[in-house]
Amino acid sequence: MGNIIRLAPYAYLAKRNGNGNIYDLLLLVPVGASGDTDLSNIQPVKTGGNKITVDYTTSNSATNALYRVRHWEIDSEGRYQYIQIQGDERSDRTVVLAFEDADDEPAMVSNQQQTCAPYLFVKVESVGNTDFAHPSCIILFDPGLGLYHEDIIFATNTCAPTVTLGSNGGVITDPSRFVINQHVKAKLIPNQTFIFEGTVAGNSNYNKPPRKTKVKVNWAI
């Protein structure tokens, strides 16, 4: 399965159009034989600082489902800066999103999910004294659509995949076959921020606007 991490939080954050401090947060947790989770009663918690937290727990119960999803409307109140999502109080199941990095394209949520948008997660792996970031992206496609083409740009401390939508017989819908999920990793440089920004290119033929998500690693909160 490459970089897809079961039971980890994959997230997408979008700003409401014309609604000031209101955002749509969408969470996707891959499940399966290794375990499951119930997100139905999970609610974001506003801390005393500048961070909103979302905490969930998992079980080792096997399930035939591929993922669990949840959508929340979040009010940043103009003072909260980040959302931290964490599974089982584990650092390797943690993702942080900044409100300032939210997608400007308003979400179109149906059945607790946003299709044709990049849900992102970054796993940090330590090998000796060196840390590596494993960026991973999951996209939920509408029926008949899939990944037609994928570009990945690497630069200093950044990884930026872009997905082009398509509807022919050769498109990919299984995220384990995405290039970005085929054991792609980047060495983390001490005291510098790694930025992972995924984009699904807009396509007017399918009435799909461009959508993006940005995740930062190794930055103080």
C-alpha positions as CSV (number, residue, x, y, z in Angstrom):
1,M,0.0,0.0,0.0
2,G,3.0,2.3,-0.2
3,N,2.6,5.5,1.9
4,I,-1.1,5.1,2.7
5,I,-1.2,4.9,6.5
6,R,-4.1,3.0,7.9
7,L,-6.0,4.6,10.9
8,A,-4.1,7.9,10.2
9,P,-6.0,11.3,9.7
10,Y,-6.1,12.5,6.1
11,A,-7.6,16.0,6.0
12,Y,-9.0,18.8,3.8
13,L,-9.8,22.3,4.9
14,A,-11.7,24.9,2.9
15,K,-12.8,28.4,3.7
16,R,-16.5,29.3,3.4
17,N,-17.2,31.9,0.7
18,G,-18.2,35.2,2.2
19,N,-18.5,33.8,5.8
20,G,-15.5,35.4,7.5
21,N,-14.1,32.9,9.9
22,I,-16.1,29.9,9.0
23,Y,-14.4,26.8,7.5
24,D,-15.2,23.3,6.4
25,L,-13.0,20.6,7.8
26,L,-13.2,17.1,6.3
27,L,-11.5,14.1,7.8
28,L,-10.9,10.7,6.2
29,V,-9.4,7.8,8.1
30,P,-8.4,4.7,6.1
31,V,-9.6,1.5,7.9
32,G,-9.7,-2.2,7.1
33,A,-8.3,-5.4,8.4
34,S,-5.9,-3.6,10.7
35,G,-8.6,-1.7,12.6
36,D,-11.5,0.7,12.6
37,T,-12.8,3.9,14.1
38,D,-16.1,5.6,14.8
39,L,-16.1,9.4,14.1
40,S,-19.8,10.0,14.5
41,N,-19.5,11.4,18.0
42,I,-16.2,13.3,17.7
43,Q,-16.3,17.0,18.1
44,P,-13.6,19.7,17.7
45,V,-12.3,21.2,21.0
46,K,-11.2,24.8,21.3
47,T,-8.2,25.1,23.6
48,G,-7.1,28.0,25.6
49,G,-4.3,28.8,23.1
50,N,-4.4,29.2,19.3
51,K,-5.2,25.6,18.4
52,I,-8.4,23.6,17.8
53,T,-8.0,19.9,18.4
54,V,-9.8,16.9,17.0
55,D,-9.0,13.6,18.8
56,Y,-10.3,10.2,17.8
57,T,-9.6,6.6,18.9
58,T,-9.3,3.4,17.0
59,S,-9.9,-0.3,17.6
60,N,-8.3,-3.4,16.3
61,S,-11.6,-4.7,15.0
62,A,-11.4,-5.6,11.3
63,T,-13.9,-4.1,8.9
64,N,-14.7,-4.4,5.2
65,A,-15.0,-0.6,4.9
66,L,-12.2,1.3,3.2
67,Y,-12.4,4.5,5.2
68,R,-14.5,6.6,7.6
69,V,-15.3,10.2,6.9
70,R,-16.5,13.2,8.9
71,H,-17.3,16.8,8.2
72,W,-17.4,19.7,10.6
73,E,-18.1,23.4,10.3
74,I,-15.4,25.3,12.1
75,D,-15.4,28.9,13.4
76,S,-11.8,30.1,13.8
77,E,-13.2,33.2,15.6
78,G,-10.4,35.1,14.0
79,R,-8.0,34.1,16.7
80,Y,-7.4,30.3,16.3
81,Q,-4.6,29.6,13.9
82,Y,-4.4,25.8,13.6
83,I,-6.4,22.6,13.7
84,Q,-4.6,19.5,15.1
85,I,-6.1,16.1,14.3
86,Q,-4.7,13.2,16.3
87,G,-5.6,9.5,16.5
88,D,-5.0,7.5,19.7
89,E,-2.8,10.3,21.1
90,R,0.0,9.2,18.8
91,S,2.4,11.6,17.1
92,D,2.6,9.3,14.1
93,R,-1.2,9.7,13.7
94,T,-1.2,13.5,13.8
95,V,-1.8,16.1,11.1
96,V,-1.9,19.9,11.6
97,L,-3.6,22.4,9.2
98,A,-3.3,26.2,9.4
99,F,-6.4,28.3,8.7
100,E,-4.3,30.6,6.6
101,D,-3.6,27.7,4.3
102,A,-7.2,26.7,3.7
103,D,-8.5,26.2,0.2
104,D,-10.2,29.3,-1.1
105,E,-12.6,27.2,-3.2
106,P,-15.7,26.6,-1.0
107,A,-16.4,23.0,-0.2
108,M,-19.4,21.1,-1.7
109,V,-20.0,18.5,1.0
110,S,-22.2,15.5,0.4
111,N,-22.5,12.5,2.7
112,Q,-19.9,13.9,5.0
113,Q,-17.3,14.0,2.2
114,Q,-15.8,16.2,-0.5
115,T,-15.0,14.5,-3.8
116,C,-12.2,15.5,-6.2
117,A,-10.2,17.2,-3.4
118,P,-6.8,16.2,-1.9
119,Y,-7.0,14.7,1.6
120,L,-3.4,14.9,2.9
121,F,-1.3,13.2,5.6
122,V,2.4,13.2,6.3
123,K,4.1,10.4,8.2
124,V,7.4,11.2,9.8
125,E,9.9,8.3,10.0
126,S,13.1,8.4,12.0
127,V,16.1,6.3,10.8
128,G,19.0,6.8,13.1
129,N,19.5,10.6,13.5
130,T,17.7,11.4,10.3
131,D,13.9,12.1,9.9
132,F,12.0,11.5,6.7
133,A,8.6,12.8,5.6
134,H,6.3,10.4,3.8
135,P,3.6,12.5,2.1
136,S,0.4,10.8,1.2
137,C,-2.7,11.8,-0.7
138,I,-6.2,10.3,-1.0
139,I,-8.9,11.5,-3.4
140,L,-12.5,10.4,-3.4
141,F,-13.7,10.6,-7.0
142,D,-17.2,11.0,-8.4
143,P,-18.5,8.0,-10.4
144,G,-16.8,7.8,-13.8
145,L,-13.9,10.1,-12.8
146,G,-10.4,9.2,-11.8
147,L,-6.7,10.2,-11.9
148,Y,-5.7,10.7,-15.6
149,H,-2.3,12.3,-15.0
150,E,-0.1,13.1,-12.0
151,D,2.8,15.5,-11.7
152,I,5.0,15.8,-8.6
153,I,7.4,18.7,-8.1
154,F,10.1,18.4,-5.5
155,A,12.1,21.4,-4.3
156,T,13.9,22.3,-1.1
157,N,11.6,21.3,1.7
158,T,8.6,21.0,-0.5
159,C,6.6,18.3,-2.3
160,A,3.7,19.4,-4.6
161,P,1.7,16.8,-6.5
162,T,-0.9,17.9,-9.0
163,V,-3.7,15.5,-10.2
164,T,-5.5,15.9,-13.5
165,L,-8.9,14.4,-13.7
166,G,-10.1,12.1,-16.5
167,S,-12.9,9.8,-17.4
168,N,-11.3,7.3,-19.9
169,G,-10.8,3.6,-19.2
170,G,-7.3,4.1,-18.0
171,V,-7.9,6.4,-15.1
172,I,-6.8,5.4,-11.6
173,T,-9.1,5.6,-8.6
174,D,-7.2,3.4,-6.1
175,P,-4.9,5.8,-4.1
176,S,-2.3,3.0,-3.5
177,R,-1.5,3.4,-7.2
178,F,-1.0,7.1,-7.1
179,V,2.7,8.1,-7.7
180,I,2.7,10.2,-4.6
181,N,1.8,7.1,-2.6
182,Q,4.5,4.8,-4.0
183,H,7.1,5.2,-1.2
184,V,7.9,8.8,-2.0
185,K,9.7,10.4,0.9
186,A,11.8,13.5,1.6
187,K,14.6,14.1,4.1
188,L,13.6,16.6,6.8
189,I,16.2,19.4,7.4
190,P,16.5,20.4,11.0
191,N,14.9,23.7,11.9
192,Q,13.2,24.0,8.6
193,T,9.6,23.4,7.6
194,F,8.6,20.7,5.1
195,I,5.6,21.8,3.0
196,F,3.3,19.2,1.3
197,E,0.7,20.8,-1.0
198,G,-1.6,18.7,-3.0
199,T,-3.7,20.0,-5.9
200,V,-6.5,18.6,-8.0
201,A,-6.5,20.7,-11.2
202,G,-9.8,22.2,-12.2
203,N,-11.7,20.8,-15.2
204,S,-14.7,22.7,-16.6
205,N,-15.6,19.6,-18.7
206,Y,-16.6,17.9,-15.5
207,N,-17.7,21.0,-13.7
208,K,-14.9,20.7,-11.2
209,P,-13.0,23.7,-9.8
210,P,-9.4,23.4,-8.7
211,R,-8.9,22.3,-5.1
212,K,-5.8,22.2,-2.8
213,T,-4.6,21.2,0.6
214,K,-1.4,22.2,2.4
215,V,0.3,20.5,5.4
216,K,3.4,21.6,7.2
217,V,5.8,19.5,9.2
218,N,8.4,20.5,11.8
219,W,7.0,23.9,12.6
220,A,6.4,25.1,16.1
221,I,2.8,25.4,17.3
